[in-house]
Amino acid sequence: MYRAVACRLAHLGVDPAANPHDAIEVARTCHLELDTSANHDRVVIDGEDVTKEIRDPQTSATVSAVATIQPIRDALTARMRQVAAARGRIVMEGRDITTVVCPDAQVRVLLVADPAVRIARRRTELGEKIDMAQVIDSIVRRDRDDATVSTFEEPAEGVTVVDSTHLNLNQVINTVIDLVPVSLR
């Protein structure tokens, strides 16, 4: 959701750092459509499909400016809670899902990895779209910026830490699935 709002603000020409009130208004009033059905992720904000754009380097570079504005966090947290309540059983990912959005979820995981591994993975994901300095900045700076408003690197009580540093994607998926009680699968 933060990335979708960042895209919408960019399309509107709104700089959240210079115009936080306008950014807050967009976050509070935008129409968000999230389709997370199997093999069909789709994110639409105010009628614009931003599914691919939310992972672009430009969005990664600006999302912290959105995510560090507390009224935007409050508005989007409320929306995330609505999604969770409406869907009942859902997998959600985000920096403060386990501590702020759904602190009472039946299964809560903090997925971590060595920063060098995260940087290498992001570089592979983005390919030639971005140079290494930008990749490093997007990860290190975002961690630093987001740490000012969220304790996402500290597992809350009852949260299972999964270190993916030496795991491939399938191993991570299987590790997380193994944490889910059979009755919830």
N, C-alpha and C positions, 0 to 999 in steps of 0.2 A: 504493500500500500504506500509506503514512503516513496518508493521508486516511481510508482504511478503518479503520485502528487508532484514529484520532482519533474517528471516529463510534462505534466500539464502546465506547471509553472513556466517551464522553458518555452512551451508552445505559446503561452500567453505573454511572454516577455517579462515575467515577474521574477525579480531577483529576491529570494527569500531573506537574504541578509540585509538588503537595502529597504525592502518593503515587507517586513514580517506580518503586518496587519492584513495585507492583501493575500499573502501566502496562507495565513490562518483561515481566512474566509474561504479560499478555494478548498482547503482540506476539510472544512466543516460542511460545505455545500455541494461538493462534487458528487456526481453519480458514478459509483464504482461497480463494475461487474467483474466477478472473479469466477472463472470456470476452471476448476482443478480436477475435472474428471480424468480418468486414466488416459494417458497419451494425448491429452488435449488441453494443456495449460493455455489459458487465455485471460488477458487483463485488458479491460476497456474502461477508460475514464472519460466521462462526458462525451460518450459516443466515439471516441478515438481508440483504436486498438493499439496498445503500447506494449504488447507481449514481448516483442523482440527488443524494443527500445529500452525497456527497463534494465536490461543487462549490458547495454552499450557503455563504453568507457566514459562518455560525456555524462551519463546519468550517474554512474558510480562516483564521478568527481563532484557531483553536486548534491547527492542524496543526504550527506551529513548536514548540510545547511538547512535542510528541511527537517531532518530527524532530531536536531538539537533544539528546536523551538517547542517548548513545553506544551503550549496550547494545541499544537499540531499533534504531538504525541498523545495528548489526552483525547482528542477527537478520533484519531485512528485506533487507539486502544479500545475505545467504546465500539467502534465498527468491528474490530477483530473479535471482540467478545460476542457481538451480535452474530457474526458468522459462526463462531464456535457453538453458540447456543442453538442456532437454527439447524445446524448440521448434525449436532450430537456427537457423532464419531468423526473426527477429522485429524489429519496430520497438519500441523502448522509449524512454520519455521520463522525464526526471527530472533533478534538479539535479546529481547526481554519477554518472550512468550512464556517461559517457565517461571518467571519471577513476578511479572506485572499483569500480563494479559490473561493467562490461565494458570495461576499458581496452585489450583486445586485439581489439575488434570491428573488422570489416573497414571499416565506414563509421561515423565518429563526427562528430557535428555539435553545435556550440554555437549555439543559436538565441538571438539577442539582439534587443532593441529599446529605443529610447529610453524611459525610465521614464514620461514623459508619455503616450506612445502606448500603453504597456502599461496604464496607468491608464484611458485612454479605452476601450480594447478591453474591459477587465474591466467597466467601467461599462455598456457596451453589452450585454455578455453577461448581466449580472445584472439589468439594467433597474431597476425600482423596488424590488427586494428590499432594497437597501442604499443608504445615502446616500454622497455623494462622499467625505466624511471617512473613512468606513469602508473605502471602496475604496482610498484612498491609504494608509491605515494597513495594510491587509492586504498590499499590495505592498511598500511601503517597509520596514515593520517586519519582514516575513517575510524580505526580502532581508538585512536587517541581522542578524536572529537566525540565519538559516541560514549566513551567512558565518562564524559562530563555529565551525562544525563542518565546513564544506565550502568549497572554493575554486571554487565553481561559476561564478564570473564570469571565471575565468582559463582560457583554452583550453590543454589539455595538448598536448604535442607530437603532431602527427598529426591533431589535431582541426580540422575546417573550421568557421570562424565564418560564420554566415549572419545578416546584419543585416536583420531584417524590418520595420524602422521604416517604410519606404516601400513595402512589398509588401503585396498583399492575400493572402488565404488560398491561393488557387489558385497565385499566384506563388511563395509559400513552398513549397508542396507540389512544384511543378515544379522549383524550385531544388534541393530535397533529392533528389528522384528522379534528377535529372541527375548527382548525386554518386555514385549507386549504379552500379557496373559492370553492364553488360548481363547478364553471367553470373549475377548475384545477383538479378535482378528476377523 
